[in-house]
Amino acid sequence: MSASDQASGFTRPRLVTKKVLAKPQREGDGAVVRRSIGRSELKYVDPFLMLDEFAVSSPAGFPDHPHRGFETVTYMMQGAFTHQDFTGHKGTIGTGDVQWMTAGRGIIHSEMPAGEGTQTGLQLWINLSAEDKMVEPRYQELLSKDIAKAEGDGVEVRIIAGESMGVKSPVYTRTPTMYLDFTLQPRAQMHQSIPESWNSFVYVLEGEGVFASLNSSSVTAHHALVLGPGDGLSAWNKSSKPLRFVLVGGQPLNEPVVQYGPFVMNTQAEINKTFEDYQYCKNGFEMAKYWRSQSVD
């Protein structure tokens, strides 16, 4: 065990096993996203199906589209997005707000920018276990002011899910998940425990930082780092500017994944059934026959 390991208190620090640069690509209707998880270089980090960093200006966006079998977590970095779905749910999330949507057996919704300029944020897709894939849709929405926070020694963390620095998030996660937004001031360091059985990754939002090992190379914005096994992660900001990143971890489902676009099930037969349900507006998609989103002004 090295001196830095002893300082962190971890018996088995997590190391970086893969590094992926999220390059811009087109999605939705004219929107631009940087996809790190869910692309050929990094298909899946069980239970995480996708991570997009989005930058969208009106009239681009994500018009009416369906989901089944997983959860979406939208975290606004700057600006606002308006969400509408076929159950009648409608709302706008602004800078620092979070929407945690369990699509379950089926939802059709739209996600469109609200306001002038470029709206930016992250969207994470979290898989649901076979027993939870057909639950009723559910929302948890957190305003920025209500997100749990902790700080000390040049480190600030927003606790979207899970626990950090002794502070817990109130969010219920069907698939056990941690989602932490860290900001480290220059020369600050953090040491975050992670359940040993969980998979985890880092996505760098701003600045540059050193992760997992004090003598490793700095990592800059828009990179995802997949972490290996262990009981925690250390990070250091050796630069002269703040470092901001999210640390995400979750309990792996260890189940087959069959995905076709916005539908994620366990078998091809279930995907075929989902297409049938969607096409014929049944088994969770009944409202699809009548519903269309309203334009966002």
C-alpha positions in Angstrom: 0.0 0.0 0.0 1.4 3.4 -1.0 1.4 6.5 1.1 -1.4 8.0 -1.0 -3.5 4.8 -0.5 -3.0 5.2 3.3 -4.0 8.8 3.1 -7.3 7.9 1.3 -8.2 5.2 3.8 -8.9 2.7 1.0 -7.5 -0.8 1.2 -8.1 -1.3 -2.5 -8.2 2.0 -4.5 -9.9 1.9 -7.8 -7.8 2.4 -10.9 -8.7 3.7 -14.3 -9.2 0.7 -16.8 -10.4 2.7 -19.8 -10.4 6.3 -21.0 -12.8 7.5 -23.7 -13.1 11.0 -25.3 -16.8 11.9 -25.9 -16.8 13.4 -29.4 -19.7 15.6 -30.7 -22.5 13.8 -32.7 -26.0 14.7 -33.9 -29.0 13.3 -32.1 -32.7 14.1 -32.0 -33.8 17.0 -34.2 -30.6 19.1 -34.8 -29.2 18.6 -31.2 -25.5 18.0 -30.6 -24.4 15.5 -27.9 -21.1 14.2 -26.7 -21.7 10.5 -26.0 -19.2 8.6 -23.8 -21.1 5.5 -22.8 -23.3 3.9 -25.4 -20.9 4.1 -28.4 -18.7 1.5 -30.1 -15.7 2.1 -27.8 -17.8 1.8 -24.6 -21.1 0.1 -25.2 -22.2 -0.5 -21.6 -21.0 -0.1 -18.0 -23.5 -2.2 -16.2 -26.1 -0.9 -15.2 -25.3 2.3 -17.2 -26.5 2.3 -20.8 -25.6 5.8 -22.0 -24.2 9.1 -21.0 -24.7 12.2 -23.1 -23.4 15.7 -22.5 -25.8 17.8 -24.6 -25.7 21.3 -26.0 -29.0 22.4 -27.6 -30.3 25.6 -29.0 -33.9 26.1 -30.1 -35.5 25.0 -32.4 -33.4 21.9 -32.1 -34.2 19.4 -29.4 -35.7 15.9 -28.7 -39.3 15.8 -30.0 -41.8 13.1 -29.2 -40.1 9.7 -28.7 -40.8 6.6 -26.7 -38.9 4.7 -23.9 -39.3 1.3 -22.2 -37.2 -0.7 -19.8 -34.9 1.8 -18.1 -34.5 5.2 -16.4 -33.3 8.5 -17.7 -31.6 11.1 -15.4 -31.4 14.6 -16.8 -29.1 17.1 -15.0 -29.1 20.6 -16.3 -25.7 22.4 -16.3 -27.0 25.7 -17.9 -30.3 26.9 -19.1 -33.6 25.0 -19.1 -35.5 22.1 -20.7 -39.2 21.6 -20.9 -40.5 18.0 -20.6 -44.0 16.8 -21.7 -45.3 13.2 -21.8 -48.5 11.4 -22.8 -49.7 11.0 -19.1 -50.1 14.7 -18.9 -47.0 15.4 -16.9 -45.3 18.6 -17.9 -42.5 20.7 -16.3 -39.4 22.7 -16.8 -36.0 22.0 -15.2 -33.5 24.8 -14.9 -29.8 25.2 -14.1 -28.7 22.7 -11.5 -32.1 20.9 -11.4 -32.5 17.1 -11.9 -35.3 15.0 -13.4 -35.1 11.3 -12.6 -37.6 9.5 -14.9 -38.4 5.8 -14.6 -39.8 4.9 -18.0 -40.7 1.4 -16.9 -43.4 -0.2 -19.1 -43.6 2.8 -21.4 -43.5 6.5 -21.9 -43.7 8.8 -24.8 -42.3 12.3 -24.2 -40.5 15.3 -25.6 -37.5 17.2 -24.2 -37.1 20.7 -25.7 -35.0 23.7 -24.8 -36.8 26.5 -22.9 -35.2 29.9 -23.3 -32.6 31.7 -25.4 -29.1 30.5 -26.2 -27.6 27.1 -25.7 -29.0 24.8 -23.0 -26.4 22.3 -21.6 -26.6 19.3 -19.4 -26.1 15.5 -18.9 -28.4 12.7 -19.6 -27.7 9.3 -18.1 -29.6 6.1 -18.9 -29.7 3.5 -16.1 -30.9 0.0 -16.9 -33.7 -1.6 -14.9 -33.7 -5.3 -13.8 -36.0 -7.7 -15.5 -38.4 -7.5 -12.5 -38.6 -3.7 -12.7 -38.7 -3.2 -16.5 -42.5 -3.1 -16.7 -43.2 -1.0 -13.6 -45.4 2.1 -14.0 -43.6 5.3 -15.1 -42.5 7.5 -12.2 -40.8 10.9 -11.8 -38.5 12.4 -9.2 -37.7 16.0 -9.7 -35.2 17.9 -7.7 -34.7 21.7 -7.8 -31.1 22.8 -7.5 -31.7 24.4 -4.1 -33.0 21.1 -2.7 -30.1 18.9 -3.9 -28.0 17.8 -0.9 -24.6 19.4 -0.7 -21.4 19.0 1.3 -18.1 20.8 1.3 -14.7 21.0 3.0 -11.0 21.5 2.3 -11.6 23.0 -1.2 -14.0 20.3 -2.2 -17.7 20.8 -2.9 -20.1 17.9 -3.8 -23.7 17.9 -5.0 -25.2 14.6 -4.0 -27.8 13.7 -6.7 -28.0 10.1 -5.5 -26.1 8.1 -2.9 -23.9 9.5 -0.1 -20.8 11.7 0.2 -19.1 13.4 3.2 -21.7 11.9 5.5 -24.6 13.5 3.6 -27.3 11.4 1.8 -29.5 12.2 -1.2 -33.3 11.6 -0.7 -33.6 10.2 -4.3 -34.9 6.6 -4.5 -33.0 4.5 -7.0 -34.6 1.2 -8.1 -31.2 0.1 -9.4 -28.8 1.1 -6.5 -26.9 4.1 -7.8 -24.6 6.9 -6.7 -24.4 10.2 -8.7 -22.0 12.8 -7.3 -21.0 16.2 -8.8 -17.6 17.2 -7.5 -15.9 20.6 -7.8 -12.2 20.7 -6.6 -10.4 24.0 -6.1 -6.8 24.2 -7.1 -4.6 21.9 -5.0 -7.6 20.2 -3.4 -8.1 16.4 -3.3 -11.0 14.1 -2.7 -11.3 10.5 -1.5 -14.8 8.9 -2.1 -15.7 5.4 -1.0 -17.6 3.2 -3.5 -19.3 -0.1 -2.7 -16.9 -2.8 -3.8 -19.5 -4.8 -5.8 -20.5 -1.8 -7.9 -19.3 -0.6 -11.3 -18.3 3.1 -11.6 -17.0 5.8 -13.9 -15.9 9.4 -13.9 -16.9 12.1 -16.5 -14.9 15.3 -16.5 -16.9 18.5 -17.1 -14.5 21.3 -16.6 -10.8 21.8 -15.9 -8.3 18.9 -15.6 -7.6 16.4 -12.9 -5.5 13.4 -11.8 -7.6 10.3 -10.9 -7.0 7.1 -9.1 -3.2 7.4 -8.9 -1.2 10.5 -7.9 1.4 9.9 -10.6 -1.0 9.4 -13.5 -1.5 11.9 -16.3 -4.0 14.7 -16.1 -7.4 14.1 -17.7 -9.3 17.0 -19.4 -12.9 17.8 -20.0 -15.2 15.5 -22.1 -13.3 12.3 -21.1 -15.0 9.3 -19.4 -12.9 7.1 -17.2 -14.1 3.6 -16.4 -12.9 2.5 -13.0 -11.7 -1.0 -12.0 -12.6 -2.9 -8.8 -11.9 -1.5 -5.4 -13.4 0.3 -2.4 -12.9 4.0 -3.4 -11.6 6.7 -5.7 -9.1 9.5 -5.1 -8.8 12.6 -7.3 -6.4 15.5 -7.2 -6.5 19.0 -8.8 -2.9 19.9 -9.5 -3.9 22.8 -11.9 -4.6 26.5 -11.2 -8.3 26.3 -12.2 -11.3 24.5 -10.6 -11.9 20.9 -11.6 -15.5 19.6 -12.0 -16.5 16.0 -12.7 -19.3 13.6 -11.9 -18.6 10.2 -10.3 -21.3 7.7 -11.0 -21.6 4.2 -9.7 -24.2 1.4 -9.6 -24.9 -2.1 -8.7 -24.5 -4.3 -11.8 -27.6 -6.2 -12.9 -25.6 -9.0 -14.6 -28.5 -9.6 -16.9 -28.7 -9.9 -20.8 -29.2 -6.6 -22.5 -31.0 -6.3 -25.8 -31.4 -2.8 -26.9 -33.1 -1.3 -30.0 -32.8 2.5 -29.8 -35.1 3.7 -26.9 -36.2 0.2 -25.9 -34.0 -1.9 -23.6 -35.2 -5.4 -22.6 -33.6 -8.8 -21.8 -34.5 -10.8 -24.9 -35.1 -10.2 -28.6 -38.6 -11.6 -28.1 -39.3 -8.8 -25.5 -38.0 -6.2 -28.0 -40.3 -7.6 -30.7 -43.2 -7.4 -28.2 -42.3 -3.8 -27.3 -42.4 -2.8 -31.0 -45.9 -4.5 -31.2 -47.1 -2.7 -28.1 -45.8 0.7 -29.4 -47.2 0.2 -32.9 -50.7 -0.9 -31.7 -50.8 1.5 -28.7 -51.2 -1.2 -25.9 -49.6 -2.5 -22.8 -48.3 0.9 -21.5 -48.5 2.8 -24.8 -52.3 3.3 -24.9 -52.1 7.1 -24.9 -49.8 7.1 -27.9 -52.8 6.9 -30.2 -54.0 10.4 -29.2 -51.1 12.4 -27.7 -48.8 14.9 -29.3 -46.6 17.4 -27.4 -47.4 21.1 -27.6 -44.8 23.5 -28.9 -42.6 25.2 -26.4 -42.6 29.0 -26.7 
